[in-house]
Amino acid sequence: MYDSPPRQPAGAGQSDVDWAALKAAAVDAMQKAYVRYSKFPVGAAALTSDGRIVSGCNVENASYGLTLCAECTLVGNLHMTGGGLLRAFYCVDVGGNVLMPCGRCRQLLYEFRAPGMELMTTQGIKTMDQVLPDAFGPEHLEGTP
């Protein structure tokens, strides 16, 4: 029913990441999206550093600027279920096709990434550093009053 994920580039990816399970969790989350206005459901799932899978879906609002992306609800779910860091990430549309997080969401994911975090992209598996090079993060604020 859904397209297969893009092929993984040679040498990329953590061997212990179950990308099919992440996709299934993202599809399940997508089916719970509240998309009254755009009719564009999105689901996201991530593997945490302690082995849990957390997920999220987009939740729209009549004031479009207040809409929550799937990545936002995923991070909320991360904290509601024990916190931790994200090791691997997968995001899908209604057809199960891979979606790339927007710049805002890449920044949000960067904040909660584990070292070497990977994302399924439309071009295969990439690291967070590849999809958000030269990012600004918490490490830049250390020692700041």
N, C-alpha and C positions, 0 to 999 in steps of 0.2 A: 504494500500500500504506500509506503514511504520510500523515498529515494535512499540509496546507500550513502554513507558519509563519503566525502572526497577521500581519495587515496592518500595514505600517509607518506610523506617524503621519506626517502631512505635515511635511516639513522635518526629519525625524529621520533619523539613520543616515549613516554615511560611505559615499560613493558607491563606493569601491573595495573594500568588504567583500563577499566572495562568501558570502552567508548560506546558500545551497544547499550549497556545499562544506563549510561548517562543520557543517551539519546532517548531511550524509553521513558526515563523520568522527566525529561524536557517535554516530550510529547504529552505525557500525562498532565503536567503542569499547564501546558498550552490549552488543553481542553477545559481548564477551569478559569481561563481568562475572562475578565469583565471588559468587553469591547463594544459597548452599546453604540458608540459613535463611529469609530473607524472600521469596525468589523474586521480587524486585523489582529487575531490572537497570536501571542508570542509566549513561548515557554522556555525556561532556562533551568539547567541543572548543573551542579558542581560536586566534585569529590573533594572532601575536606582532608586536611593532613592527618586526621585520626580515623579516616576510612568511611565516614558517613557520607550519604548523598543528600544534599539540600537542593531545594528547587524553588522556583518562583514563576509568576505569570504577570502579564501586564494588567493593570487595573486603571481604567479610564475614569475621567471626571468631566462633567459638563464644561468646566473651565479647563480647556485642554492643557494648559501649562502645569496643572496640578496632577496630571496623569503620572502614574508610577510605572516605570519600565519593569520588565520581568527581572532584570538584574537587581533592581532596587528591592523588590520583594524577596528575592533570593538572599540578599545580604541580611534583610530583616529576619528571615527564617534561620540563617546561619547563627545569628545572635540569640534567637529564641530557643534554639536547640543545643546550646552549649558553647557557641563561639568557635574559635579556631581559625585556620587559614585555608584558602582554596588552592587545591593542587591541579585540578583539571576542570574545564568549563565547556558546556555545549548549549547552544541556543537554536530554537527552531521556529518556523512559521506553521501555519495551519496545514501545509502539505508535508510537514516533517523535514523541510529543506533547511539546511544550515543558514543561520543569520549571523552576521558579524555585529558585535556590539558597537553602538555609536561612540563617539569620543567621550561623552559624559560618562557613559557606562564603563568604558575601558578604564577611565580614571577611578571609578568606584571599585571595580574589580582589582585594580592595581593596589589600592589601599589595603585590601584583605587577601592578597596573594601570598602563597607560600613560595619559598625560593624555587625557581624553575617552573612556575605555574605554566600549564599548557592550555591552549584553547583550540577547539575544532573550528576551523575557518573554512570559507568557500574554496580555499586553496590547500586544504589539508591541515595538519596539526602544526601550530606555531606556538612559540613561547610568548609570554606577556611582554617581554622586552622587545620582541619582534613587532608586535602589534601596537605597542606604545613606547617607542624608543625615546630615550632621554626624558623619561617621565619625572614629574615632581611628586614626591611622596613624603611620608612621615619622617623618613630618615633626614630630610632636608630641614626639618623643624626641631630636631633634637638639639638640646642646649639653648633653645630660644625661650626667653622668659614668657 
